[in-house]
Amino acid sequence: MTMPARGPAAARPGESSTRFETLDSLRGIAAMVVVFDHCAMLFRPISDGVPVTFRGDPMAWLLLHSPLALLIEGRGAVALFFVLSGFVLALPWLIGRQPGYAAFVVRRVCRIWLPYAMAVAVAVLLGTALATYPPPAISQWFDRTNWSEPLTPGVVADYLFMLGRHDTLDNATWSLVYEMRVSLIFPLLVLPVRRWGLAGAVATAAMLTLLAKLAGMWPAGGYAAVTVGQSLHWAVLFVLGIATAQQAARLRAWFLAGPAWTEWVVLAGAAVFLWQYMPYQRDFFLGVGGMLAIVAALLPGRLHRLLQHRRLRALGRISYSLYLVHLLVLLPAAYLLHDIVPLWLIVVLAPPAALVAAWGFNRLVEEPANRLGRRLTRRSALRLQLLGGRGA
């Protein structure tokens, strides 16, 4: 894949570039949307599906029925994460620099699982110390989804082995189960797109969708069939990201030939797909919105420059840590303070506190885990080179 010199894929590894800065910023914004979504879910009109009118509860109405709903579109943010993963992971394959499978898996385990496991450990400690049964009846989402079951060894093991049968310990981590699973089969997803382009992407997405439907319809499969079907379902969004990466140069050239406001049209299209509820294949259309958001972020212009702002780049660097730990800030605050201060104050204070916690988690856990992954794969590559030299 070749791109113009000023494109996001123009730089080579080791060079100073803005290659992924706008996508990092986009990931950071999506992580904040998840934080806002969970904060909003503390309020019953939003959490419990209670019908609201503008006069009765104007803020809840605006967050549910106006474009402000994008601020709390957590599922759309997760869809964007999956598409972004497909885009970024595909690039080495598309330029012929794909890593060996073992090295790829080692890096993904260090990148995803190690910080995830540490967040689970912290959640176990907090849940054991603070959770009450029954919960304090704040909202339906809070009571049913967070620390709502005893923390048995089986529940903890389910989390650590990413079996996906429980999501009450750190609810946001449900998506990481699928992120890790799809990572294990990622080379099989990218190869058809690399060889046959869009035709390969369409065929792969169609096959995954069919297999997901068949798995969900297998009555004897039980939970195994359901979770495999869900994994294949979300893998389609990775394919959307792979296809976007494969077509990035062509899309960029096409949009550069248009007027300067093209990027805003693309962004508006992304907002429509992410905001408007689709009654059929909603997650797929959320993924299309994620694709358009990525394209808009890569186009040169005002949006591109905005996403290169240093604060947004900093947010992007800690986005994974923020995703992992924000509930570990919000839930204890709600448990400890809901009878002392109004919920709106907890909601106001939780996001900045979560940012501080994410910064610390990034420094102490996420960055060391990434360095470990790079070190392990470098040692493995060096060992293979030495063995090859001896054989020669």
TORMAR-726745 format. One record per residue (C-alpha): residue in one letter; x, y, z. Coordinates in steps of 0.1 Angstrom, whole numbers. Example, Ala and Ser with C-alpha at 12.3 -4.5 7.8 and 13.67 -1.06 7.14 Angstrom:
  residu      X      Y      Z
       A    123    -45     78
       S    137    -11     71
END
This chain:
  residu      X      Y      Z
       M      0      0      0
       T     15     33    -10
       M      3     67      0
       P     13    103     -8
       A     43    116     12
       R     21    137     34
       G     -3    108     41
       P     -6     90     75
       A     13     59     63
       A     42     78     47
       A     67     75     75
       R     89     46     82
       P     93     29    116
       G    116     49    138
       E    109     82    120
       S     92    111    137
       S     58    114    121
       T     21    120    128
       R     12     87    112
       F    -12     76    138
       E    -16    107    160
       T    -51    115    146
       L    -62     79    151
       D    -48     79    186
       S    -68    110    193
       L    -99     94    178
       R    -94     64    201
       G    -90     88    231
       I   -123    106    222
       A   -141     72    220
       A   -127     62    254
       M   -141     94    269
       V   -175     86    253
       V   -175     53    271
       V   -167     71    304
       F   -196     96    297
       D   -219     67    289
       H   -213     49    321
       C   -216     81    341
       A   -250     88    324
       M   -261     53    333
       L   -262     62    370
       F   -293     82    362
       R   -325     61    360
       P   -342     79    330
       I   -312     69    309
       S   -303     36    325
       D   -338     21    330
       G   -354     31    297
       V   -380     53    313
       P   -398     75    287
       V   -389    111    291
       T   -402    144    277
       F   -383    175    271
       R   -404    194    297
       G   -402    166    322
       D   -364    161    321
       P   -347    182    294
       M   -312    169    300
       A   -322    133    298
       W   -343    140    267
       L   -314    157    250
       L   -290    129    258
       L   -314    103    245
       H   -331    120    215
       S   -307    147    201
       P   -273    146    185
       L   -259    150    221
       A   -266    112    223
       L   -232    108    205
       L   -216    118    238
       I   -229     87    255
       E   -230     63    225
       G   -208     37    243
       R   -216      8    219
       G   -207     30    190
       A   -174     38    206
       V   -167      1    211
       A   -175     -5    175
       L   -150     22    166
       F   -124      5    187
       F   -128    -28    168
       V   -126    -10    134
       L    -95      9    145
       S    -79    -23    157
       G    -85    -39    123
       F    -71     -8    105
       V    -39     -5    126
       L    -31    -42    128
       A    -36    -47     91
       L    -10    -21     80
       P     21    -43     84
       W      5    -71     63
       L     -6    -46     37
       I     30    -32     32
       G     46    -66     33
       R     61    -63     68
       Q     39    -87     87
       P     53   -102    119
       G     55   -139    125
       Y     24   -153    141
       A     40   -161    174
       A     55   -126    177
       F     21   -111    168
       V      3   -131    195
       V     29   -124    221
       R     26    -86    215
       R    -12    -88    216
       V    -12   -107    248
       C     12    -82    264
       R     -8    -53    249
       I    -43    -65    258
       W    -42    -92    284
       L    -16    -81    309
       P    -32    -46    316
       Y    -66    -63    315
       A    -55    -89    342
       M    -41    -61    364
       A    -74    -42    361
       V    -93    -73    370
       A    -71    -78    401
       V    -79    -43    412
       A   -116    -48    406
       V   -115    -80    427
       L   -100    -60    456
       L   -124    -31    453
       G   -154    -53    448
       T   -146    -75    478
       A   -141    -44    500
       L   -170    -23    488
       A   -198    -44    472
       T   -230    -49    490
       Y   -257    -75    484
       P   -282    -63    475
       P   -266    -32    458
       P   -276      3    469
       A   -304      7    442
       I   -289     36    423
       S   -301     26    388
       Q   -309     -5    369
       W   -276     -6    351
       F   -256      0    383
       D   -275    -26    403
       R   -276    -54    378
       T   -243    -49    360
       N   -217    -39    385
       W   -205    -61    414
       S   -239    -77    415
       E   -227   -113    421
       P   -204   -129    447
       L   -168   -129    437
       T   -161   -166    437
       P   -129   -182    424
       G   -149   -194    393
       V   -159   -158    384
       V   -124   -146    388
       A   -110   -175    367
       D   -136   -167    340
       Y   -123   -132    338
       L    -86   -142    337
       F    -91   -168    310
       M   -114   -145    291
       L   -142   -170    288
       G   -168   -141    287
       R   -195   -157    309
       H   -194   -129    335
       D   -192    -91    330
       T   -201    -77    364
       L   -166    -72    378
       D   -154    -45    354
       N   -183    -43    329
       A   -163    -23    303
       T   -139    -52    298
       W   -165    -74    279
       S   -152    -61    246
       L   -116    -71    254
       V   -127   -107    253
       Y   -136   -104    217
       E   -106    -81    210
       M    -83   -109    222
       R   -101   -137    204
       V   -102   -119    171
       S    -65   -111    175
       L    -58   -148    175
       I    -74   -153    141
       F    -65   -119    127
       P    -40   -132    100
       L    -68   -153     85
       L    -90   -121     82
       V    -64    -99     66
       L    -50   -123     40
       P    -81   -124     18
       V    -83    -86     18
       R    -46    -83     10
       R    -50   -107    -19
       W    -84    -97    -34
       G    -90    -63    -20
       L   -126    -52    -15
       A   -139    -85    -29
       G   -120   -103     -3
       A   -133    -81     24
       V   -169    -85     13
       A   -165   -123     11
       T   -148   -125     45
       A   -174   -104     62
       A   -203   -123     46
       M   -187   -156     56
       L   -182   -144     92
       T   -218   -132     94
       L   -232   -165     81
       L   -211   -185    105
       A   -221   -162    134
       K   -258   -168    125
       L   -254   -205    123
       A   -236   -207    156
       G   -264   -187    173
       M   -290   -211    158
       W   -273   -242    171
       P   -295   -253    200
       A   -271   -280    213
       G   -241   -257    213
       G   -251   -239    245
       Y   -229   -211    257
       A   -200   -222    236
       A   -220   -217    204
       V   -233   -183    216
       T   -199   -169    225
       V   -183   -182    193
       G   -211   -166    173
       Q   -205   -133    191
       S   -168   -135    184
       L   -174   -139    147
       H   -201   -112    148
       W   -175    -86    161
       A   -148    -99    138
       V   -168    -84    109
       L   -159    -49    123
       F   -122    -58    122
       V   -127    -67     85
       L   -142    -32     80
       G   -110    -18     95
       I    -88    -39     73
       A   -107    -29     42
       T   -104      8     52
       A    -66      4     56
       Q    -64    -14     22
       Q    -83     13      5
       A    -68     42     25
       A    -46     56     -3
       R    -74     55    -29
       L    -99     71     -5
       R    -75     98      4
       A    -67    106    -33
       W   -104    106    -41
       F   -113    130    -13
       L    -84    153    -19
       A    -97    158    -54
       G   -130    172    -39
       P   -137    204    -21
       A   -121    214     12
       W   -153    207     32
       T   -153    170     22
       E   -139    159     55
       W   -169    175     73
       V   -193    156     51
       V   -176    124     59
       L   -176    132     96
       A   -213    141     94
       G   -219    107     77
       A   -200     90    106
       A   -222    109    131
       V   -254     97    114
       F   -244     61    115
       L   -232     63    151
       W   -262     82    163
       Q   -292     69    145
       Y   -305     36    158
       M   -305      9    131
       P   -332    -17    137
       Y   -313    -43    117
       Q   -276    -52    119
       R   -270    -22    142
       D   -235    -31    151
       F   -225    -34    114
       F   -238      1    108
       L   -220     14    139
       G   -189     -1    123
       V   -196     18     91
       G   -198     49    112
       G   -164     40    126
       M   -149     36     91
       L   -161     70     81
       A   -147     85    113
       I   -113     70    105
       V   -114     83     69
       A   -124    118     82
       A    -95    117    107
       L    -70    108     80
       L    -80    135     55
       P    -58    167     57
       G    -77    197     69
       R    -90    214    100
       L   -103    182    116
       H    -69    165    110
       R    -52    195    126
       L    -76    195    155
       L    -70    158    162
       Q    -33    165    163
       H    -37    188    194
       R    -13    177    221
       R    -41    172    247
       L    -60    149    224
       R    -28    130    216
       A    -22    126    253
       L    -57    114    258
       G    -52     89    230
       R    -20     76    246
       I    -39     67    278
       S    -71     56    261
       Y    -67     19    268
       S    -59     25    305
       L    -89     49    307
       Y   -111     22    293
       L    -99     -3    318
       V    -99     18    350
       H   -127     44    347
       L   -153     20    363
       L   -128     13    391
       V   -131     50    399
       L   -168     55    392
       L   -181     24    410
       P   -163     30    444
       A   -174     67    442
       A   -210     57    437
       Y   -209     31    465
       L   -192     54    490
       L   -208     87    482
       H   -243     81    468
       D   -259     88    502
       I   -236    118    509
       V   -236    139    478
       P   -259    142    448
       L   -253    119    418
       W   -246    148    395
       L   -216    157    416
       I   -202    122    414
       V   -207    123    376
       V   -189    156    374
       L   -159    145    395
       A   -155    109    382
       P   -142    117    346
       P   -112    139    358
       A   -105    114    386
       A   -106     86    360
       L    -81    105    338
       V    -57    108    367
       A    -61     71    375
       A    -56     62    338
       W    -24     82    336
       G    -10     63    366
       F    -22     30    352
       N     -6     37    318
       R     27     46    334
       L     28     17    359
       V     11    -11    339
       E      3     -5    303
       E     36     10    291
       P     57    -17    309
       A     35    -44    294
       N     41    -30    259
       R     78    -28    265
       L     78    -64    277
       G     60    -75    245
       R     86    -57    223
       R    115    -71    243
       L    102   -107    241
       T     96   -105    204
       R    130    -89    198
       R    147   -117    218
       S    128   -143    198
       A    138   -127    165
       L    174   -125    175
       R    174   -161    187
       L    160   -172    153
       Q    187   -152    135
       L    214   -168    155
       L    201   -203    149
       G    198   -195    112
       G    234   -183    112
       R    246   -214    129
       G    227   -236    104
       A    244   -218     75
END
